[in-house]
Amino acid sequence: MTNDKDFGELVFRSGRTHAGVVLFRLQDESQDNRVRMAQIVAGEYPERLPGNFVVVTEKGIRVRTRLKPS
């Protein structure tokens, strides 16, 4: 989990295998809001987190799935 956009972009664009990345792009970066959003992601998307790239905003959650090797 990170709110470092540079880290998120590096991991996403590199195409390297990773355990999963959750990138927070929040308007309200308070600790309370980050915890609330993390709880929502963990509670509603637990099976979609491993190996995927997840972007979290107050407006929604996007999951980019890892491409399966051919």
Chimera marker file (.cmm) of the C-alpha trace (Angstrom):
<marker_set name="trace">
<marker id="1" x="0.000" y="0.000" z="0.000" r="1" g="1" b="0" radius="0.5"/>
<marker id="2" x="1.373" y="3.363" z="-0.969" r="1" g="1" b="0" radius="0.5"/>
<marker id="3" x="0.388" y="6.893" z="-1.819" r="1" g="1" b="0" radius="0.5"/>
<marker id="4" x="3.675" y="7.427" z="-3.688" r="1" g="1" b="0" radius="0.5"/>
<marker id="5" x="2.554" y="7.895" z="-7.289" r="1" g="1" b="0" radius="0.5"/>
<marker id="6" x="6.126" y="7.498" z="-8.591" r="1" g="1" b="0" radius="0.5"/>
<marker id="7" x="6.391" y="4.069" z="-6.946" r="1" g="1" b="0" radius="0.5"/>
<marker id="8" x="3.027" y="3.018" z="-8.331" r="1" g="1" b="0" radius="0.5"/>
<marker id="9" x="3.937" y="4.104" z="-11.849" r="1" g="1" b="0" radius="0.5"/>
<marker id="10" x="7.331" y="2.383" z="-11.668" r="1" g="1" b="0" radius="0.5"/>
<marker id="11" x="5.811" y="-0.931" z="-10.602" r="1" g="1" b="0" radius="0.5"/>
<marker id="12" x="2.914" y="-0.728" z="-13.069" r="1" g="1" b="0" radius="0.5"/>
<marker id="13" x="5.007" y="0.247" z="-16.100" r="1" g="1" b="0" radius="0.5"/>
<marker id="14" x="7.855" y="-2.175" z="-15.335" r="1" g="1" b="0" radius="0.5"/>
<marker id="15" x="5.584" y="-5.157" z="-15.908" r="1" g="1" b="0" radius="0.5"/>
<marker id="16" x="7.473" y="-7.058" z="-13.228" r="1" g="1" b="0" radius="0.5"/>
<marker id="17" x="5.821" y="-9.664" z="-11.061" r="1" g="1" b="0" radius="0.5"/>
<marker id="18" x="4.725" y="-8.303" z="-7.696" r="1" g="1" b="0" radius="0.5"/>
<marker id="19" x="2.576" y="-9.467" z="-4.797" r="1" g="1" b="0" radius="0.5"/>
<marker id="20" x="0.100" y="-6.670" z="-5.495" r="1" g="1" b="0" radius="0.5"/>
<marker id="21" x="0.076" y="-2.882" z="-5.221" r="1" g="1" b="0" radius="0.5"/>
<marker id="22" x="-2.602" y="-0.652" z="-3.718" r="1" g="1" b="0" radius="0.5"/>
<marker id="23" x="-2.067" y="2.973" z="-4.736" r="1" g="1" b="0" radius="0.5"/>
<marker id="24" x="-4.026" y="5.599" z="-2.815" r="1" g="1" b="0" radius="0.5"/>
<marker id="25" x="-4.845" y="8.769" z="-4.769" r="1" g="1" b="0" radius="0.5"/>
<marker id="26" x="-6.919" y="10.514" z="-2.138" r="1" g="1" b="0" radius="0.5"/>
<marker id="27" x="-8.094" y="14.108" z="-1.930" r="1" g="1" b="0" radius="0.5"/>
<marker id="28" x="-8.252" y="13.758" z="1.874" r="1" g="1" b="0" radius="0.5"/>
<marker id="29" x="-4.919" y="12.222" z="2.891" r="1" g="1" b="0" radius="0.5"/>
<marker id="30" x="-5.692" y="12.242" z="6.613" r="1" g="1" b="0" radius="0.5"/>
<marker id="31" x="-4.837" y="9.096" z="8.536" r="1" g="1" b="0" radius="0.5"/>
<marker id="32" x="-8.518" y="8.474" z="9.333" r="1" g="1" b="0" radius="0.5"/>
<marker id="33" x="-9.476" y="8.596" z="5.644" r="1" g="1" b="0" radius="0.5"/>
<marker id="34" x="-6.581" y="6.351" z="4.585" r="1" g="1" b="0" radius="0.5"/>
<marker id="35" x="-7.559" y="3.780" z="7.218" r="1" g="1" b="0" radius="0.5"/>
<marker id="36" x="-11.221" y="3.964" z="6.171" r="1" g="1" b="0" radius="0.5"/>
<marker id="37" x="-10.367" y="3.458" z="2.503" r="1" g="1" b="0" radius="0.5"/>
<marker id="38" x="-7.947" y="0.603" z="3.306" r="1" g="1" b="0" radius="0.5"/>
<marker id="39" x="-10.709" y="-1.126" z="5.273" r="1" g="1" b="0" radius="0.5"/>
<marker id="40" x="-13.095" y="-0.755" z="2.333" r="1" g="1" b="0" radius="0.5"/>
<marker id="41" x="-10.564" y="-2.217" z="-0.108" r="1" g="1" b="0" radius="0.5"/>
<marker id="42" x="-9.622" y="-5.109" z="2.179" r="1" g="1" b="0" radius="0.5"/>
<marker id="43" x="-13.247" y="-5.843" z="3.012" r="1" g="1" b="0" radius="0.5"/>
<marker id="44" x="-14.738" y="-5.646" z="-0.478" r="1" g="1" b="0" radius="0.5"/>
<marker id="45" x="-11.880" y="-6.796" z="-2.734" r="1" g="1" b="0" radius="0.5"/>
<marker id="46" x="-9.712" y="-9.290" z="-0.773" r="1" g="1" b="0" radius="0.5"/>
<marker id="47" x="-9.607" y="-11.877" z="-3.563" r="1" g="1" b="0" radius="0.5"/>
<marker id="48" x="-8.638" y="-9.264" z="-6.176" r="1" g="1" b="0" radius="0.5"/>
<marker id="49" x="-5.648" y="-7.763" z="-4.329" r="1" g="1" b="0" radius="0.5"/>
<marker id="50" x="-2.918" y="-10.417" z="-4.776" r="1" g="1" b="0" radius="0.5"/>
<marker id="51" x="-0.849" y="-9.795" z="-7.892" r="1" g="1" b="0" radius="0.5"/>
<marker id="52" x="-2.961" y="-6.898" z="-9.158" r="1" g="1" b="0" radius="0.5"/>
<marker id="53" x="-2.556" y="-3.124" z="-9.318" r="1" g="1" b="0" radius="0.5"/>
<marker id="54" x="-5.327" y="-1.353" z="-7.416" r="1" g="1" b="0" radius="0.5"/>
<marker id="55" x="-5.956" y="2.413" z="-7.508" r="1" g="1" b="0" radius="0.5"/>
<marker id="56" x="-8.102" y="3.805" z="-4.702" r="1" g="1" b="0" radius="0.5"/>
<marker id="57" x="-9.839" y="7.188" z="-4.763" r="1" g="1" b="0" radius="0.5"/>
<marker id="58" x="-12.802" y="8.509" z="-2.847" r="1" g="1" b="0" radius="0.5"/>
<marker id="59" x="-14.827" y="8.165" z="-6.072" r="1" g="1" b="0" radius="0.5"/>
<marker id="60" x="-14.002" y="4.525" z="-6.724" r="1" g="1" b="0" radius="0.5"/>
<marker id="61" x="-11.633" y="1.591" z="-6.796" r="1" g="1" b="0" radius="0.5"/>
<marker id="62" x="-10.028" y="0.345" z="-10.026" r="1" g="1" b="0" radius="0.5"/>
<marker id="63" x="-8.365" y="-3.049" z="-10.276" r="1" g="1" b="0" radius="0.5"/>
<marker id="64" x="-5.909" y="-3.718" z="-13.083" r="1" g="1" b="0" radius="0.5"/>
<marker id="65" x="-5.382" y="-7.439" z="-13.290" r="1" g="1" b="0" radius="0.5"/>
<marker id="66" x="-2.018" y="-8.911" z="-14.063" r="1" g="1" b="0" radius="0.5"/>
<marker id="67" x="-1.829" y="-10.344" z="-17.554" r="1" g="1" b="0" radius="0.5"/>
<marker id="68" x="-1.530" y="-14.112" z="-17.611" r="1" g="1" b="0" radius="0.5"/>
<marker id="69" x="1.552" y="-15.433" z="-19.438" r="1" g="1" b="0" radius="0.5"/>
<marker id="70" x="0.772" y="-17.060" z="-22.815" r="1" g="1" b="0" radius="0.5"/>
<link id1="1" id2="2" r="1" g="1" b="0" radius="0.2"/>
<link id1="2" id2="3" r="1" g="1" b="0" radius="0.2"/>
<link id1="3" id2="4" r="1" g="1" b="0" radius="0.2"/>
<link id1="4" id2="5" r="1" g="1" b="0" radius="0.2"/>
<link id1="5" id2="6" r="1" g="1" b="0" radius="0.2"/>
<link id1="6" id2="7" r="1" g="1" b="0" radius="0.2"/>
<link id1="7" id2="8" r="1" g="1" b="0" radius="0.2"/>
<link id1="8" id2="9" r="1" g="1" b="0" radius="0.2"/>
<link id1="9" id2="10" r="1" g="1" b="0" radius="0.2"/>
<link id1="10" id2="11" r="1" g="1" b="0" radius="0.2"/>
<link id1="11" id2="12" r="1" g="1" b="0" radius="0.2"/>
<link id1="12" id2="13" r="1" g="1" b="0" radius="0.2"/>
<link id1="13" id2="14" r="1" g="1" b="0" radius="0.2"/>
<link id1="14" id2="15" r="1" g="1" b="0" radius="0.2"/>
<link id1="15" id2="16" r="1" g="1" b="0" radius="0.2"/>
<link id1="16" id2="17" r="1" g="1" b="0" radius="0.2"/>
<link id1="17" id2="18" r="1" g="1" b="0" radius="0.2"/>
<link id1="18" id2="19" r="1" g="1" b="0" radius="0.2"/>
<link id1="19" id2="20" r="1" g="1" b="0" radius="0.2"/>
<link id1="20" id2="21" r="1" g="1" b="0" radius="0.2"/>
<link id1="21" id2="22" r="1" g="1" b="0" radius="0.2"/>
<link id1="22" id2="23" r="1" g="1" b="0" radius="0.2"/>
<link id1="23" id2="24" r="1" g="1" b="0" radius="0.2"/>
<link id1="24" id2="25" r="1" g="1" b="0" radius="0.2"/>
<link id1="25" id2="26" r="1" g="1" b="0" radius="0.2"/>
<link id1="26" id2="27" r="1" g="1" b="0" radius="0.2"/>
<link id1="27" id2="28" r="1" g="1" b="0" radius="0.2"/>
<link id1="28" id2="29" r="1" g="1" b="0" radius="0.2"/>
<link id1="29" id2="30" r="1" g="1" b="0" radius="0.2"/>
<link id1="30" id2="31" r="1" g="1" b="0" radius="0.2"/>
<link id1="31" id2="32" r="1" g="1" b="0" radius="0.2"/>
<link id1="32" id2="33" r="1" g="1" b="0" radius="0.2"/>
<link id1="33" id2="34" r="1" g="1" b="0" radius="0.2"/>
<link id1="34" id2="35" r="1" g="1" b="0" radius="0.2"/>
<link id1="35" id2="36" r="1" g="1" b="0" radius="0.2"/>
<link id1="36" id2="37" r="1" g="1" b="0" radius="0.2"/>
<link id1="37" id2="38" r="1" g="1" b="0" radius="0.2"/>
<link id1="38" id2="39" r="1" g="1" b="0" radius="0.2"/>
<link id1="39" id2="40" r="1" g="1" b="0" radius="0.2"/>
<link id1="40" id2="41" r="1" g="1" b="0" radius="0.2"/>
<link id1="41" id2="42" r="1" g="1" b="0" radius="0.2"/>
<link id1="42" id2="43" r="1" g="1" b="0" radius="0.2"/>
<link id1="43" id2="44" r="1" g="1" b="0" radius="0.2"/>
<link id1="44" id2="45" r="1" g="1" b="0" radius="0.2"/>
<link id1="45" id2="46" r="1" g="1" b="0" radius="0.2"/>
<link id1="46" id2="47" r="1" g="1" b="0" radius="0.2"/>
<link id1="47" id2="48" r="1" g="1" b="0" radius="0.2"/>
<link id1="48" id2="49" r="1" g="1" b="0" radius="0.2"/>
<link id1="49" id2="50" r="1" g="1" b="0" radius="0.2"/>
<link id1="50" id2="51" r="1" g="1" b="0" radius="0.2"/>
<link id1="51" id2="52" r="1" g="1" b="0" radius="0.2"/>
<link id1="52" id2="53" r="1" g="1" b="0" radius="0.2"/>
<link id1="53" id2="54" r="1" g="1" b="0" radius="0.2"/>
<link id1="54" id2="55" r="1" g="1" b="0" radius="0.2"/>
<link id1="55" id2="56" r="1" g="1" b="0" radius="0.2"/>
<link id1="56" id2="57" r="1" g="1" b="0" radius="0.2"/>
<link id1="57" id2="58" r="1" g="1" b="0" radius="0.2"/>
<link id1="58" id2="59" r="1" g="1" b="0" radius="0.2"/>
<link id1="59" id2="60" r="1" g="1" b="0" radius="0.2"/>
<link id1="60" id2="61" r="1" g="1" b="0" radius="0.2"/>
<link id1="61" id2="62" r="1" g="1" b="0" radius="0.2"/>
<link id1="62" id2="63" r="1" g="1" b="0" radius="0.2"/>
<link id1="63" id2="64" r="1" g="1" b="0" radius="0.2"/>
<link id1="64" id2="65" r="1" g="1" b="0" radius="0.2"/>
<link id1="65" id2="66" r="1" g="1" b="0" radius="0.2"/>
<link id1="66" id2="67" r="1" g="1" b="0" radius="0.2"/>
<link id1="67" id2="68" r="1" g="1" b="0" radius="0.2"/>
<link id1="68" id2="69" r="1" g="1" b="0" radius="0.2"/>
<link id1="69" id2="70" r="1" g="1" b="0" radius="0.2"/>
</marker_set>
